[in-house]
Amino acid sequence: MTAPAPDDARARIDKWLWCVRFFRSRAQASAAVDGGRVHLNGARVKRSHAVRIGDRLDITREQESWGVVVLAIPAVRGPATAAALCYEESPESSRRREERRSQRRLAGGPAPRPPARPDKRARRELLRLQRGR
């Protein structure tokens, strides 16, 4: 069971993200922090930066983003129900996630795959479109 630490406790940001189950592995959490997809109190930080109770985190993973406030520092990685008690998501963050979820539902899923692999000419045309030329 996850036991919250004392009020003056702190933990590395990558370890906290892993313990509260935002990422499946600590390596993924570290890569997200290094890649700038996690901000602490509005600033980009390194993976060894300490998280304290009351800090605000902005987390982006794939197409999802969360704005959370740290409520507890777990001692170990525990079940998802206990992990959810360690943070509180802001109302605007949950509203944005619900809007994006409904937009994805309306879109009908991922784009259809092309019938065959593009040839050299088609790949060059795709690159031109992506680069905006």
N, C-alpha and C positions, 0 to 999 in steps of 0.2 A: 504494500500500500504506500502511496506517496505521502510523505510527511512534510508539511510546509516548514520552511526554515524560519528562524527569528526575523524580526522586522529589519534589522541592520544587515541581513544576509544579502549576498550577491552571487551571481553566477556568470560564467562566460555566455555571451549572447548565442553562440552556436550551440552550446550545450542546453541552454534554456529552450531554444527553438525545437531541438530534438526531444527533450523531455516532455514538452507540452504537445508534441505530435503534430507540429506544422510540417515537419519533414520526416521521411522514413529512416534516414540515417544521418549521423552527425556530419559525414562528409558532404551530403547534400546541403545541410544547413550551412556549413562552412563555405561551400561554393556560392550559395545565395548571398551570404554576407559579403564575400569578396567581390561578387559581381554587382554589388550595389542595389540588390533587390530587397534589402532590409535596411530601414532607417530607424535610428534611435533618437527620439525627441527632435525629429526633423533633420538630423544630420547623418551622413554616411559614416559608418564606423568599421573598425577591423573586427575580425572574428574573436579576438581575445578581450574585447571591450566588456566591461562588467554591466550587467543588468540589475537594477534595484527595483524594489517595490514602488509603484507609482510612475515608473517610466512609461512613455508612450512609444509603441512600435508600429511602423508601417511595413507590412510584409506583402511581397508580390511573389506569387508562385503560378507560373504558366499564365492563364487568363484570369486568375482569381487574385483579389487583393483584400487585405484585412487591415483595419486600424484597431489596435488593441491597447489596453492598459494593463500592465503587469500587476497582479494582485498577490501572487505568492511565488516563491522560489522552491520548486520541488527538489527533494534530496536525491531521488532516483526517478527513472522513467517508469511510470505506472500505467494503469488502464486509462482509456480515453475519458471516462467519466471523471476521474480524479484530475486529469490534465486540464479539462475544461474549467475547473474551478480555479486555476492559476492565472486566468486572464479574463478580461471583460471586453467584448467587442463593442465599439461605438455604434449608436443607432444608424448614423449615416453610412457607415461601412456595411452593415448588414443590409440596408436598403439598396445600396449600389450593387452588392452581390446578388440580391434577389432580382433586380432589374436585368443584370447581365445573364443570369440563369434563364429568365423568361425569354430574353432575346434569342439565346441559343436554341431554346425549345421551338420558337417560332421559325427560326432559320432552317430547321429540319435536319440538323446534324452537319457532318463535315461535307466539304465539296466533293463532287463525284470525281473519281479517278479517270484519267484519260485512257482510251482503249489500248494505247501502245506507248512505249518509251519514245520521247521526242528524238528526232534525228539531229544532226549537227546544226543544220539551218534553223530548225525550230528552237533548239537550245539557245542559239545566239539571239533570236528574236525575243525569247523570254528574258534573257539577261538585259537586252536593251529596254524592255518594258519596266523591269525591276529597277534599273538605274535611272529611268526617266529621260532617256535620250530620244 
